[in-house]
């Protein structure tokens, strides 16, 4: 499902009980310096990640100051975030003009809040220019935070260079059938540099049968409930996407690679290192 960019007026783009991705929650909050935004999501753990600007985050009696250090866009600095426990009230105070991503996953246990600073990011780089798969991943809630989070995985993915593919070899994660695969609903929000760039999100439900394709632009949101889902960016542009994964029965993601393209696992450098980080 493609949700074209629109002014959501600080209301959830993917709300609780979404018909396609009921395990996910996603909001974009835009604030001027000094403005305050309060939220609370029953039954969901969430993570506050400034796309740009700097905020102070308050939750469960804790205050996390100066979260976020990016300037004009998501390429201008490193991400930071704050984990908000299930159902906890959260107050975001803008220190500068800011755009904030709020990611969430369904869960039923109340854990402790914490901040993820730049030094605590879990980074991985894989692929190659030759295979048109070169990208960087910056895990905000990744393997480093595995024991402190319930079911939520939050990452930022960047294409390296101009043009190329991401999410390839094609994989899916729509069925709980360990050890081969886990059910994880997934939501993306895309950005392009320059911002008039665009790309393509594929969604193939069944191996070797035609699927769907969506033209993605700066600000596009994609909800993935099932199927194989690689995406690409036009030559001459860079692509970023904010990624939310929510597991049905466990946090660690187990991807099932499309049988038709499985041999490509042996052609892309570092692919298994990438897979290991989604824990």
JOMOLIN-V237269 format. One record per backbone hydrogen bond with DSSP energy under -1.0 kcal/mol. NH is the residue of the N-H (numbers start at 1). CO is the residue of the C=O. Records with the same first field share a line. If there is no record, write none. Layout:
# JOMOLIN-V237269
NH=CO / CO
This chain:
# JOMOLIN-V237269
3=221
8=6
11=8
13=26
14=26
24=21
25=104
26=14
27=102
29=100
31=98
34=94
35=32
37=92
39=90
44=41
45=105
46=84
47=103
48=82
49=101
51=99
52=99
53=70
55=67
56=93
57=64
58=91
59=62
62=59
64=57
67=55
71=76
76=73
77=75
81=116
82=48
83=114
84=46
87=41 / 44
88=85
90=39
91=58
92=37
93=56
94=35
95=54
96=54
98=31
99=52
100=29
101=49
102=27
103=47
104=25
105=45
106=23
107=43
116=81
120=117
121=118
122=139
124=137
126=135
127=269
133=128
135=126
136=158
137=124
138=156
139=122
140=154
141=154
145=142
146=143
148=145
153=245
154=141
155=243
156=138
157=241
158=136
159=239
160=134
163=237
164=233
165=132
166=231
172=256
177=181
180=177
182=254
184=173
185=246
186=224
187=244
188=222
189=242
190=220
191=240
193=238
197=194
199=216
200=232
201=214
202=230
203=212
204=228
209=206
212=203
214=201
216=199
219=190
220=217
221=3
222=188
223=1
224=186
228=204
229=171
231=166
232=200
233=164
234=198
237=234
238=193
240=191
241=157
242=189
243=155
244=187
245=153
246=185
247=151
248=183
253=278
256=172
258=170
261=258
262=259
264=261
265=262
266=263
267=264
271=268
274=270
275=271
276=272
278=275
279=277
